[in-house]
Amino acid sequence: MFKKFFISVIMLTICLAVALPTVTQAADIKVVIDSKALVFTDQKPFIDSNSRTMVPVRAPMEAIGCTVDWDADKRQAIITKGDTTAVFTINSKTYTVNGQNKTMDTQAVIVNSRTAFPIRFAAEAMGATVGWDAATYSVIITTGPASTDEFIMGDKKLRYEGEKKDDVFHGKGSLYLGTEKIYEGEFVKGLIEGQGKLYADGQVKYEGMFKDNQALGKGILYSKAGKKMFDGTITENDGENYKGNGLLFNDQEEPAYLGDIIVKNGVLEFADTGKILYPTGEVLYDGELKDGMPAGNGTYYDPEGKVLMSN
């Protein structure tokens, strides 16, 4: 059902890197457990120099039903749930699960008198599923069984989270490819339809209208740098190529062109006629084009709209 949709994602993406941890955007990182955001009152989560999300140990582990103890002599956090016990030692990359040694690529640390550790290893040791939503800087932890709304498309495992009607995707929801969100928005009777957003590499690549699993209608395309690239209407979309009409922007997000566009195999093509704009949005040239440049009959204007030359 979603084959053409995922081709569209690809096409749109084409068109369009013993020490205290390094802290990155600590205040912005969220931890969501079974759809409920966890509140940290003192030490906030952070990303360490190994790109691992570090979280104060007690609050999230107790939220997923664990008990947490601290062995001050051994400098160890001991986490237990049912018959599973995980032990994390400060400044060590080795931890144990039921006595079996395991290795992680970072280490538990003490920050502001709080034990912080890589949340993924601890939560997964307790049977939880851990994902990362780069768009919202959120760790997503699910403690229940695997979602029944997982399905395979080609060689990709996809997951749906959201509203349903008569056991069909209907209402607001999200699609995930692995742990990364690739779509968020509206569904109608199992199809992507209505207002929504496409994501790639944690960034919004398209936001606007969809119909029959395709980006179709009024919308905005963003470049890989996250800058606005196109603002207009996609009029045709077969999942591989599409046509539209609207504004194209330069790298500084200044308007550069107004008219029809065609994208074939990831290559942008301009219509035979259109308008080239000043960075402020006024029309510089209106007429015939070749490869997006003036060619043939057309009219040039100054920024005030006065005709400079016509041929």
Backbone bond lengths (Angstrom), bond angles and torsions (degrees), N, CA, C in turn:
res aa  C-N    CA-C-N  psi(-1)  N-CA   C-N-CA  omega(-1)  CA-C   N-CA-C  phi
1 M - - - 1.455 - - 1.527 111.99 -
2 F 1.348 116.13 -32.24 1.457 118.70 -173.70 1.530 113.01 -104.24
3 K 1.335 118.64 12.40 1.459 120.47 -174.94 1.525 111.84 -56.94
4 K 1.333 116.36 -51.83 1.457 119.27 -178.26 1.515 111.18 -64.04
5 F 1.329 116.60 -34.15 1.456 120.12 179.86 1.522 111.12 -60.43
6 F 1.322 116.93 -44.54 1.453 119.31 -177.66 1.519 111.96 -71.98
7 I 1.326 117.30 -30.89 1.458 119.34 171.85 1.521 109.02 -62.14
8 S 1.327 117.08 -40.43 1.458 121.71 179.11 1.510 111.48 -61.37
9 V 1.335 116.96 -40.72 1.468 120.58 177.81 1.514 110.16 -57.85
10 I 1.331 116.01 -46.65 1.463 120.81 -179.18 1.523 110.85 -62.79
11 M 1.340 117.23 -44.83 1.450 121.21 -179.09 1.521 111.09 -62.56
12 L 1.320 117.56 -45.28 1.447 120.67 -178.58 1.521 111.21 -65.23
13 T 1.319 116.29 -35.32 1.460 120.44 179.00 1.528 111.38 -67.64
14 I 1.366 115.56 -40.30 1.455 120.17 178.61 1.510 110.07 -60.89
15 C 1.361 114.63 -44.01 1.459 118.76 -177.10 1.526 110.19 -68.10
16 L 0.715 113.35 -47.20 1.447 115.93 -173.39 1.574 107.40 -64.39
17 A 14.301 136.39 -115.33 1.478 145.64 124.11 1.680 116.71 -164.97
18 V 25.384 158.27 -174.52 1.490 82.83 -158.13 1.543 105.67 -70.75
19 A 1.941 114.93 99.94 1.444 122.53 -173.99 1.518 109.67 -117.23
20 L 1.323 116.63 155.84 1.449 120.17 175.25 1.519 108.62 -71.68
21 P 1.333 118.58 147.66 1.448 120.90 -176.33 1.512 113.13 -71.02
22 T 1.341 114.73 155.08 1.451 119.89 170.97 1.515 108.45 -81.27
23 V 1.322 117.29 127.76 1.453 121.54 -175.44 1.520 110.00 -100.73
24 T 1.342 117.74 130.69 1.454 122.50 179.79 1.517 110.19 -124.34
25 Q 1.344 117.29 119.79 1.468 122.72 174.30 1.534 111.94 46.94
26 A 1.341 116.75 48.54 1.459 119.55 -173.52 1.519 113.10 -56.75
27 A 1.332 116.43 -43.29 1.454 119.46 -174.31 1.519 112.26 -69.52
28 D 1.330 117.51 -17.69 1.459 120.45 -174.61 1.521 113.37 -92.19
29 I 1.316 118.07 -15.64 1.456 120.37 -175.55 1.523 110.37 -79.45
30 K 1.323 115.12 131.74 1.464 120.65 -179.27 1.525 109.83 -114.68
31 V 1.313 116.11 153.09 1.454 122.81 172.86 1.526 106.96 -122.09
32 V 1.333 115.84 119.44 1.464 121.58 -177.52 1.522 108.24 -115.99
33 I 1.330 116.45 120.44 1.464 121.79 -178.49 1.518 108.77 -114.41
34 D 1.333 115.98 116.39 1.470 121.42 -178.70 1.523 110.99 50.21
35 S 1.354 115.15 48.11 1.473 124.72 176.25 1.527 114.20 73.22
36 K 1.328 118.46 5.55 1.462 121.02 179.10 1.527 109.85 -114.20
37 A 1.344 116.17 123.77 1.459 121.04 -179.13 1.520 110.80 -72.11
38 L 1.319 115.38 134.33 1.457 121.39 -179.91 1.530 109.12 -87.70
39 V 1.334 116.81 140.00 1.464 121.86 -179.70 1.521 109.27 -102.55
40 F 1.331 116.66 127.30 1.462 122.24 177.03 1.528 107.65 -109.38
41 T 1.318 117.00 119.35 1.462 120.74 -172.60 1.518 113.72 -87.83
42 D 1.339 117.16 -23.28 1.467 117.86 -179.52 1.526 110.49 -123.70
43 Q 1.330 117.33 -90.19 1.455 120.19 179.55 1.535 110.59 -71.70
44 K 1.323 116.12 127.26 1.463 121.38 -178.80 1.527 110.77 -93.39
45 P 1.325 117.47 156.95 1.466 120.27 173.44 1.526 110.37 -62.45
46 F 1.321 116.27 154.53 1.466 121.01 178.03 1.515 109.18 -151.45
47 I 1.316 115.85 166.66 1.468 122.01 175.76 1.518 108.11 -105.52
48 D 1.332 116.52 125.33 1.457 119.33 -176.58 1.526 111.15 -85.40
49 S 1.328 116.36 -177.31 1.469 121.47 -175.97 1.519 113.00 -67.58
50 N 1.344 117.64 -11.61 1.459 121.58 176.43 1.526 111.96 -98.81
51 S 1.335 114.97 13.75 1.469 122.04 178.88 1.521 112.47 63.31
52 R 1.316 117.47 28.72 1.455 122.38 175.42 1.525 110.03 -103.61
53 T 1.325 116.20 139.78 1.455 120.73 177.77 1.516 109.67 -78.81
54 M 1.312 116.51 118.32 1.453 123.27 -178.04 1.525 108.88 -103.49
55 V 1.328 115.43 133.08 1.458 121.46 -173.23 1.525 109.60 -134.64
56 P 1.343 118.22 139.73 1.467 119.53 173.18 1.527 110.31 -54.47
57 V 1.331 117.10 136.00 1.454 121.33 -163.95 1.526 114.45 -69.94
58 R 1.321 118.23 -42.65 1.459 118.94 -164.07 1.538 113.36 -70.22
59 A 1.320 117.90 -50.81 1.474 120.49 -171.92 1.529 113.37 -58.68
60 P 1.333 120.33 -51.58 1.473 118.21 -177.51 1.521 113.50 -68.87
61 M 1.327 117.33 -35.00 1.458 118.57 -177.81 1.523 111.12 -72.64
62 E 1.327 117.61 -37.02 1.465 119.29 175.15 1.523 110.57 -67.83
63 A 1.336 116.99 -30.96 1.460 120.96 179.21 1.523 112.01 -67.47
64 I 1.323 118.00 -24.71 1.469 119.75 177.93 1.533 111.21 -101.24
65 G 1.341 115.76 17.14 1.457 120.08 171.66 1.502 116.37 91.01
66 C 1.315 117.53 18.85 1.468 120.71 -179.33 1.529 110.81 -99.13
67 T 1.318 115.73 160.17 1.458 121.45 166.83 1.519 107.70 -104.09
68 V 1.335 115.53 144.76 1.462 120.64 -176.65 1.522 108.84 -125.92
69 D 1.328 116.51 125.44 1.465 122.38 176.63 1.516 109.28 -121.85
70 W 1.341 115.59 157.64 1.456 121.74 -178.99 1.516 109.81 -125.22
71 D 1.335 116.12 123.23 1.462 122.77 175.79 1.523 106.81 -100.01
72 A 1.351 116.07 100.54 1.466 120.53 -174.80 1.521 112.23 -66.00
73 D 1.354 117.80 -34.76 1.466 120.26 -178.75 1.525 111.50 -66.45
74 K 1.320 116.13 -42.98 1.472 120.37 -179.17 1.527 113.02 -91.80
75 R 1.342 115.80 -5.65 1.473 121.82 -177.51 1.529 110.22 53.75
76 Q 1.326 114.40 55.55 1.453 121.14 -177.35 1.524 111.37 -127.85
77 A 1.349 114.70 139.65 1.458 121.17 169.89 1.524 107.23 -97.01
78 I 1.337 116.81 126.31 1.464 122.35 -176.19 1.526 107.84 -113.31
79 I 1.325 115.88 116.58 1.465 121.87 -174.36 1.523 108.59 -114.20
80 T 1.332 116.41 129.04 1.463 120.28 -175.89 1.518 110.08 -132.11
81 K 1.325 115.06 136.82 1.463 121.77 172.17 1.521 107.30 -145.38
82 G 1.322 116.81 117.13 1.459 120.18 -177.36 1.515 110.40 60.29
83 D 1.331 115.94 -125.54 1.466 120.02 -179.69 1.518 112.32 -98.64
84 T 1.340 117.64 17.85 1.465 121.53 179.61 1.521 110.24 -112.40
85 T 1.328 115.90 130.07 1.464 121.84 177.20 1.522 109.17 -128.41
86 A 1.336 115.66 126.86 1.465 121.68 176.42 1.519 108.50 -117.03
87 V 1.333 116.28 137.21 1.460 121.67 -178.49 1.528 109.11 -123.22
88 F 1.326 115.57 124.77 1.463 122.19 178.69 1.524 108.55 -115.59
89 T 1.324 116.17 129.35 1.463 122.36 -178.08 1.520 109.61 -106.30
90 I 1.314 116.36 133.73 1.458 121.21 -179.02 1.528 110.31 -59.27
91 N 1.348 115.36 135.19 1.465 124.02 178.35 1.526 113.27 63.82
92 S 1.326 116.97 27.41 1.465 120.70 176.69 1.523 109.67 -128.45
93 K 1.328 115.63 140.00 1.460 120.96 176.22 1.529 111.56 -88.16
94 T 1.320 116.81 -2.67 1.461 121.01 178.78 1.523 109.50 -101.45
95 Y 1.326 116.16 132.40 1.456 121.20 174.05 1.521 107.64 -133.05
96 T 1.322 117.01 167.50 1.460 119.81 -178.89 1.523 110.41 -124.83
97 V 1.329 114.48 146.15 1.460 121.92 172.25 1.517 106.68 -124.62
98 N 1.320 116.67 113.39 1.467 122.44 -174.59 1.524 111.56 50.82
99 G 1.348 115.46 42.86 1.458 121.80 175.71 1.513 115.28 83.64
100 Q 1.330 117.77 -7.22 1.462 120.75 -179.46 1.526 110.10 -92.00
101 N 1.344 116.13 125.85 1.467 120.60 -179.11 1.522 111.48 -68.80
102 K 1.326 114.67 136.21 1.456 121.97 173.79 1.515 108.92 -134.41
103 T 1.325 116.62 158.83 1.462 120.95 -176.10 1.518 110.51 -123.48
104 M 1.312 115.63 138.61 1.463 121.51 174.51 1.527 108.65 -120.35
105 D 1.335 116.77 167.99 1.459 119.73 -175.25 1.532 113.00 -94.06
106 T 1.324 116.78 10.26 1.454 121.52 173.52 1.519 107.46 -146.15
107 Q 1.318 119.59 -168.15 1.458 120.21 -174.27 1.522 111.43 -143.89
108 A 1.313 115.79 154.51 1.456 120.94 174.60 1.529 108.79 -69.50
109 V 1.339 115.79 145.09 1.468 120.59 -177.38 1.529 108.98 -139.26
110 I 1.308 115.88 170.38 1.456 121.65 172.00 1.526 107.98 -112.97
111 V 1.327 116.12 123.18 1.456 122.42 -179.66 1.523 107.68 -128.78
112 N 1.321 116.06 125.29 1.476 120.70 -179.22 1.529 111.21 51.55
113 S 1.340 114.73 43.21 1.468 122.81 177.46 1.520 113.19 65.77
114 R 1.333 117.50 17.09 1.452 122.16 177.04 1.520 109.69 -118.77
115 T 1.339 115.91 139.17 1.465 119.95 175.54 1.523 109.08 -78.93
116 A 1.329 115.96 122.97 1.462 121.67 177.53 1.520 108.69 -118.99
117 F 1.297 115.78 139.98 1.455 119.41 -176.18 1.525 109.66 -144.91
118 P 1.347 117.32 163.60 1.469 120.62 -179.91 1.525 110.00 -70.28
119 I 1.303 116.63 110.60 1.451 122.30 -170.52 1.526 113.35 -60.87
120 R 1.328 117.43 -34.47 1.470 119.33 -176.69 1.526 111.62 -59.70
121 F 1.333 118.01 -48.29 1.456 120.70 -175.98 1.521 111.54 -63.53
122 A 1.321 116.65 -41.18 1.466 119.96 -178.25 1.527 111.48 -70.82
123 A 1.331 117.56 -45.77 1.464 120.28 -178.00 1.520 111.20 -65.47
124 E 1.341 116.88 -42.33 1.465 119.56 179.30 1.522 111.47 -66.75
125 A 1.335 117.32 -32.25 1.468 120.20 176.70 1.525 111.05 -63.00
126 M 1.336 116.52 -26.80 1.460 121.87 179.42 1.529 112.42 -94.00
127 G 1.333 116.61 10.79 1.455 120.45 175.13 1.506 115.77 89.21
128 A 1.330 118.34 5.32 1.459 120.88 179.45 1.526 110.58 -85.10
129 T 1.317 115.10 160.67 1.467 121.68 174.47 1.523 107.98 -102.43
130 V 1.342 116.47 133.35 1.461 121.03 -175.08 1.518 109.74 -121.81
131 G 1.321 116.17 129.72 1.461 122.03 176.43 1.517 110.01 -129.82
132 W 1.325 114.84 168.19 1.468 121.03 -179.26 1.511 108.65 -129.70
133 D 1.329 116.77 121.82 1.458 122.02 175.97 1.520 107.58 -101.99
134 A 1.347 115.68 98.06 1.465 120.38 -175.88 1.516 112.32 -65.58
135 A 1.323 117.22 -27.00 1.462 120.13 -177.70 1.522 111.53 -66.19
136 T 1.325 117.96 -33.97 1.469 121.78 -178.40 1.524 112.56 -113.49
137 Y 1.339 116.92 6.53 1.469 121.51 -178.26 1.522 110.30 53.67
138 S 1.332 115.92 51.79 1.456 120.18 -175.18 1.519 111.61 -124.92
139 V 1.333 116.07 135.31 1.458 122.00 167.82 1.524 106.69 -86.34
140 I 1.323 116.91 125.02 1.448 121.51 -178.41 1.525 108.46 -108.09
141 I 1.334 117.51 114.68 1.461 122.91 -178.48 1.521 109.46 -113.54
142 T 1.315 116.07 126.99 1.460 121.61 178.38 1.518 108.30 -118.64
143 T 1.337 116.96 124.27 1.458 120.00 -175.32 1.517 113.38 -96.79
144 G 1.335 117.25 -17.13 1.458 120.32 -178.16 1.508 111.62 -80.70
145 P 1.320 117.31 -174.25 1.455 121.40 177.46 1.519 110.99 -66.01
146 A 1.316 117.57 163.75 1.452 122.51 -179.84 1.519 109.97 -56.91
147 S 1.325 115.49 141.97 1.456 120.55 -178.15 1.514 111.50 -59.09
148 T 1.326 115.11 139.11 1.461 119.04 176.16 1.514 111.01 -76.79
149 D 1.328 117.23 -8.03 1.450 121.28 179.73 1.517 111.56 -95.86
150 E 1.308 116.96 35.60 1.460 122.48 172.40 1.515 108.67 -98.80
151 F 1.330 115.44 140.81 1.454 119.06 -179.23 1.521 108.81 -150.47
152 I 1.309 116.58 162.91 1.454 122.92 -177.39 1.524 109.10 -105.75
153 M 1.334 116.60 131.35 1.452 122.63 173.73 1.526 107.30 -125.63
154 G 1.337 116.48 108.04 1.458 120.22 -172.74 1.507 108.87 65.93
155 D 1.341 116.47 -121.88 1.465 119.76 176.79 1.526 111.09 -106.04
156 K 1.347 117.11 17.29 1.461 121.57 -177.21 1.521 110.84 -108.73
157 K 1.331 115.45 138.67 1.455 121.53 175.65 1.525 108.56 -97.93
158 L 1.328 116.53 119.49 1.450 122.32 -176.30 1.518 110.47 -111.99
159 R 1.334 115.66 157.45 1.453 120.16 179.38 1.526 109.65 -139.76
160 Y 1.316 114.76 138.11 1.465 120.82 176.52 1.518 109.48 -109.87
161 E 1.327 115.79 135.56 1.455 121.68 172.91 1.521 107.88 -131.28
162 G 1.317 116.88 124.31 1.451 118.51 177.92 1.508 113.38 156.89
163 E 1.316 115.30 -161.43 1.451 121.88 -175.67 1.524 111.18 -77.89
164 K 1.346 114.89 150.25 1.460 121.01 178.69 1.524 109.01 -138.03
165 K 1.314 114.09 156.07 1.463 121.25 175.01 1.508 107.76 -138.77
166 D 1.333 116.32 125.73 1.466 121.11 -175.74 1.521 110.85 53.60
167 D 1.350 115.81 39.57 1.461 124.22 177.71 1.526 112.59 63.87
168 V 1.329 117.49 24.33 1.466 122.83 177.61 1.519 108.27 -122.59
169 F 1.343 117.41 144.03 1.454 120.97 177.66 1.531 108.76 -56.18
170 H 1.320 116.68 118.97 1.462 119.53 -177.01 1.521 108.18 -159.49
171 G 1.335 116.25 124.11 1.456 121.20 -175.97 1.516 109.86 109.93
172 K 1.321 116.48 -147.24 1.462 121.00 -179.42 1.522 110.21 -92.63
173 G 1.341 115.74 135.94 1.459 119.49 -179.55 1.514 111.84 -164.66
174 S 1.328 114.96 179.84 1.466 121.93 -178.77 1.519 110.03 -136.60
175 L 1.324 115.95 149.40 1.457 122.81 173.25 1.516 108.74 -113.95
176 Y 1.338 115.18 138.78 1.456 121.13 179.48 1.527 109.59 -122.46
177 L 1.315 115.37 140.71 1.456 122.79 171.43 1.521 105.64 -109.02
178 G 1.327 116.96 104.81 1.458 120.00 -168.56 1.515 108.28 67.45
179 T 1.330 116.30 -121.23 1.463 120.32 179.42 1.523 112.56 -103.54
180 E 1.323 117.80 -0.57 1.451 120.92 -176.10 1.522 111.59 -100.19
181 K 1.309 115.20 131.80 1.455 120.43 176.98 1.520 109.74 -71.04
182 I 1.338 116.71 133.15 1.457 120.08 177.80 1.524 112.27 -118.14
183 Y 1.323 117.00 -17.40 1.460 119.77 175.86 1.516 109.46 -150.54
184 E 1.332 114.45 142.74 1.457 121.06 175.56 1.524 107.62 -143.37
185 G 1.322 116.43 125.61 1.447 118.04 179.80 1.507 112.49 161.08
186 E 1.308 116.00 -145.43 1.448 122.29 -172.04 1.530 112.35 -97.48
187 F 1.336 114.60 146.54 1.455 123.46 175.02 1.525 108.09 -127.45
188 V 1.322 116.18 144.87 1.456 121.61 175.35 1.526 108.41 -132.44
189 K 1.333 116.27 114.81 1.462 122.66 177.80 1.528 112.26 51.01
190 G 1.313 115.86 44.67 1.446 121.26 175.65 1.508 115.51 87.70
191 L 1.318 117.49 -3.98 1.460 121.82 -179.26 1.517 110.63 -110.58
192 I 1.340 116.34 150.04 1.457 121.24 172.61 1.520 107.33 -75.19
193 E 1.316 115.52 114.44 1.455 119.84 -175.47 1.519 109.51 -156.73
194 G 1.340 115.44 131.93 1.451 120.77 -176.42 1.514 110.93 111.86
195 Q 1.325 116.52 -152.39 1.460 121.78 -178.14 1.526 110.39 -84.86
196 G 1.347 116.52 136.18 1.459 119.02 179.68 1.511 112.87 -165.86
197 K 1.342 114.42 179.11 1.464 121.63 179.93 1.520 109.93 -133.44
198 L 1.335 115.90 138.34 1.461 122.44 170.82 1.519 108.92 -99.77
199 Y 1.338 115.71 140.13 1.461 120.81 178.40 1.526 110.47 -121.18
200 A 1.317 115.81 150.32 1.467 122.56 170.25 1.516 107.16 -150.31
201 D 1.326 116.82 132.48 1.465 122.23 -178.48 1.527 111.45 54.60
202 G 1.344 116.02 34.69 1.447 120.47 175.79 1.515 115.44 80.13
203 Q 1.339 117.49 3.16 1.450 120.93 -178.73 1.520 110.63 -117.47
204 V 1.327 115.03 149.52 1.462 119.55 174.34 1.524 108.74 -70.84
205 K 1.338 116.48 126.33 1.455 121.23 178.24 1.524 111.74 -105.16
206 Y 1.325 115.77 -27.60 1.455 120.50 177.37 1.516 108.31 -150.54
207 E 1.316 116.47 136.69 1.458 120.73 171.15 1.521 108.21 -136.18
208 G 1.316 114.33 130.37 1.448 118.15 -177.45 1.511 111.13 161.13
209 M 1.317 116.19 -149.20 1.451 122.34 -174.31 1.529 112.27 -90.80
210 F 1.342 114.60 148.15 1.457 123.05 177.29 1.529 109.09 -130.12
211 K 1.319 115.22 153.07 1.458 121.32 173.80 1.528 108.78 -150.54
212 D 1.332 116.25 129.79 1.473 121.71 178.64 1.534 111.42 53.35
213 N 1.331 116.07 46.73 1.479 122.27 177.14 1.523 114.03 71.58
214 Q 1.335 118.22 9.08 1.454 121.10 -178.70 1.519 111.11 -118.47
215 A 1.337 116.47 146.92 1.457 120.72 168.75 1.520 106.97 -68.90
216 L 1.320 116.32 112.40 1.458 120.07 -173.95 1.523 108.87 -153.20
217 G 1.331 115.96 122.29 1.447 120.92 -177.44 1.517 110.71 116.58
218 K 1.323 116.14 -161.95 1.454 122.39 -178.29 1.521 111.23 -66.36
219 G 1.344 116.34 131.66 1.458 118.42 -179.81 1.512 113.18 -171.19
220 I 1.330 114.82 176.22 1.460 122.63 -179.22 1.523 108.78 -128.17
221 L 1.345 116.05 131.48 1.458 122.20 174.06 1.517 109.35 -103.05
222 Y 1.350 115.81 141.84 1.454 121.14 179.49 1.523 110.23 -118.03
223 S 1.335 116.14 148.78 1.466 121.43 178.22 1.519 110.70 -77.72
224 K 1.328 116.99 174.07 1.460 121.49 177.23 1.521 111.51 -61.52
225 A 1.344 116.53 -25.17 1.468 121.04 178.59 1.519 111.54 -83.30
226 G 1.341 117.23 0.30 1.449 121.37 178.13 1.517 114.03 83.77
227 K 1.328 117.43 12.85 1.455 121.04 -179.56 1.525 110.84 -97.23
228 K 1.322 115.31 149.69 1.457 120.18 179.59 1.521 110.24 -62.17
229 M 1.329 116.18 129.47 1.457 121.54 -177.15 1.524 111.99 -114.20
230 F 1.346 116.34 -37.24 1.461 121.37 -178.76 1.511 108.95 -145.99
231 D 1.314 115.93 136.99 1.459 121.71 176.80 1.519 107.09 -135.25
232 G 1.303 116.05 109.45 1.449 118.86 -176.41 1.505 111.87 179.08
233 T 1.326 115.96 -143.37 1.456 122.27 -176.65 1.517 110.43 -125.86
234 I 1.329 116.95 125.45 1.460 121.59 172.27 1.525 106.74 -86.00
235 T 1.316 115.80 117.09 1.462 120.47 -173.18 1.519 113.30 -96.86
236 E 1.335 117.84 -26.56 1.454 122.22 178.61 1.523 108.78 -141.07
237 N 1.335 115.85 140.90 1.454 120.30 -179.83 1.520 108.30 -157.73
238 D 1.341 116.61 112.25 1.462 119.76 179.87 1.518 112.36 -102.91
239 G 1.345 116.00 12.63 1.451 120.07 -179.75 1.512 113.45 94.24
240 E 1.323 117.74 -17.20 1.463 121.88 178.90 1.528 111.47 -125.09
241 N 1.313 117.40 -38.60 1.452 122.91 179.50 1.525 108.52 -128.80
242 Y 1.333 116.01 152.90 1.443 117.88 178.01 1.524 111.86 -150.11
243 K 1.321 113.86 160.13 1.459 121.98 178.12 1.520 108.69 -123.13
244 G 1.328 115.36 153.63 1.451 119.00 178.65 1.504 111.52 -159.43
245 N 1.316 114.73 175.98 1.461 121.91 178.69 1.512 108.07 -143.64
246 G 1.328 115.76 128.82 1.452 118.65 179.36 1.504 112.64 163.13
247 L 1.329 115.47 -155.93 1.457 123.09 -176.88 1.517 111.61 -95.21
248 L 1.329 116.41 134.09 1.459 122.43 168.16 1.516 108.31 -104.20
249 F 1.339 116.09 143.17 1.456 121.29 -177.80 1.524 110.77 -116.84
250 N 1.347 116.79 153.19 1.458 120.79 175.22 1.523 110.18 -85.48
251 D 1.341 116.70 -174.05 1.466 120.84 -176.03 1.520 113.26 -65.46
252 Q 1.337 116.48 -17.84 1.465 120.01 178.26 1.531 110.93 -95.90
253 E 1.322 116.26 12.07 1.462 123.30 -178.19 1.532 111.74 61.18
254 E 1.320 115.65 31.84 1.452 120.97 173.98 1.523 108.70 -96.94
255 P 1.333 118.57 141.36 1.466 120.18 179.36 1.522 110.93 -62.01
256 A 1.332 116.27 136.74 1.456 120.24 -176.76 1.525 113.18 -127.92
257 Y 1.334 117.78 -27.83 1.467 120.82 -174.94 1.511 109.42 -152.39
258 L 1.315 115.74 142.56 1.455 121.61 176.15 1.523 108.61 -131.70
259 G 1.326 115.52 121.43 1.456 119.16 -179.97 1.513 111.75 159.19
260 D 1.319 115.83 -159.76 1.454 121.83 -179.12 1.520 111.07 -84.58
261 I 1.322 116.38 145.92 1.465 121.62 174.19 1.519 108.95 -133.38
262 I 1.318 115.38 155.71 1.461 122.82 175.05 1.522 107.25 -134.19
263 V 1.315 116.92 134.35 1.466 121.09 175.20 1.521 107.96 -116.98
264 K 1.331 116.13 118.11 1.455 121.88 179.34 1.521 108.75 -122.98
265 N 1.317 115.52 122.70 1.470 120.99 179.62 1.519 112.22 51.91
266 G 1.330 115.59 37.72 1.455 120.58 177.06 1.512 114.61 82.21
267 V 1.342 118.22 3.82 1.461 121.98 -178.52 1.523 109.31 -108.45
268 L 1.323 116.07 129.39 1.457 121.63 -179.60 1.519 110.35 -80.43
269 E 1.326 115.47 131.64 1.453 122.01 174.78 1.523 108.65 -124.61
270 F 1.339 115.90 141.71 1.446 120.81 178.06 1.521 110.12 -95.81
271 A 1.313 115.41 157.89 1.460 120.38 174.49 1.527 109.66 -73.40
272 D 1.320 116.01 173.57 1.465 120.90 -178.81 1.516 112.10 -75.06
273 T 1.317 117.28 -19.91 1.462 121.13 176.39 1.519 109.15 -134.25
274 G 1.324 116.14 153.33 1.455 120.62 178.85 1.515 111.12 174.92
275 K 1.331 115.35 -173.06 1.455 120.90 -177.31 1.520 110.26 -121.50
276 I 1.329 115.53 130.88 1.459 121.74 172.46 1.519 107.25 -98.89
277 L 1.341 116.09 135.14 1.456 120.85 -169.73 1.525 112.86 -112.67
278 Y 1.338 114.71 152.47 1.456 120.53 165.73 1.530 108.17 -69.67
279 P 1.357 118.10 158.13 1.466 120.11 177.76 1.520 113.76 -57.95
280 T 1.319 116.74 -21.34 1.460 120.78 178.99 1.523 112.23 -86.37
281 G 1.343 117.31 -5.65 1.452 121.18 175.18 1.506 115.61 105.70
282 E 1.324 117.78 -12.90 1.455 119.21 178.71 1.526 110.28 -73.03
283 V 1.328 115.92 157.15 1.466 121.05 -178.49 1.519 110.33 -76.43
284 L 1.316 116.61 125.85 1.456 123.23 174.38 1.526 110.68 -92.81
285 Y 1.337 115.24 -41.81 1.463 120.58 -177.76 1.518 108.79 -145.43
286 D 1.315 115.82 140.12 1.460 122.05 178.02 1.518 107.49 -135.96
287 G 1.338 115.68 113.02 1.457 117.59 -179.34 1.511 112.97 166.32
288 E 1.316 115.86 -152.57 1.457 122.51 -176.23 1.530 110.68 -75.84
289 L 1.315 114.38 145.69 1.454 120.80 -176.26 1.525 111.12 -131.34
290 K 1.326 115.08 157.76 1.456 122.26 168.68 1.517 107.05 -141.66
291 D 1.327 116.20 119.00 1.464 121.87 -176.65 1.526 111.52 56.02
292 G 1.338 115.16 34.99 1.446 120.29 176.63 1.505 115.47 80.96
293 M 1.333 117.33 7.05 1.459 121.54 -179.89 1.523 110.17 -117.94
294 P 1.352 117.28 152.13 1.466 119.95 179.28 1.528 111.23 -56.90
295 A 1.334 115.72 133.47 1.462 120.90 179.45 1.521 108.13 -161.25
296 G 1.317 116.41 114.30 1.454 118.86 -179.18 1.509 111.69 101.93
297 N 1.320 115.36 -146.27 1.458 120.70 -176.61 1.523 111.03 -78.52
298 G 1.351 114.53 135.58 1.447 118.60 178.57 1.508 112.10 -178.53
299 T 1.316 115.91 174.52 1.458 122.22 -177.30 1.518 109.98 -129.50
300 Y 1.345 115.55 136.07 1.454 122.64 177.15 1.533 109.13 -102.98
301 Y 1.345 115.94 142.96 1.460 121.09 -178.80 1.526 110.32 -128.58
302 D 1.350 115.57 153.90 1.456 118.95 170.22 1.532 107.98 -86.39
303 P 1.344 118.38 171.37 1.475 120.08 -175.89 1.522 114.13 -59.80
304 E 1.341 117.91 -19.69 1.461 120.68 178.82 1.524 112.21 -88.80
305 G 1.347 116.57 -0.61 1.446 119.93 178.97 1.509 114.75 92.92
306 K 1.328 118.49 4.31 1.448 121.80 179.30 1.523 109.72 -79.10
307 V 1.322 116.63 137.89 1.461 121.88 179.63 1.527 109.86 -68.54
308 L 1.322 115.01 126.44 1.461 121.02 176.21 1.512 112.04 -96.41
309 M 1.335 114.78 -40.50 1.476 119.79 -177.33 1.501 109.01 -161.65
310 S 1.301 115.56 143.88 1.462 120.68 177.95 1.505 108.14 -138.72
311 N 1.350 116.49 138.48 1.469 119.31 178.63 1.521 109.63 -142.96
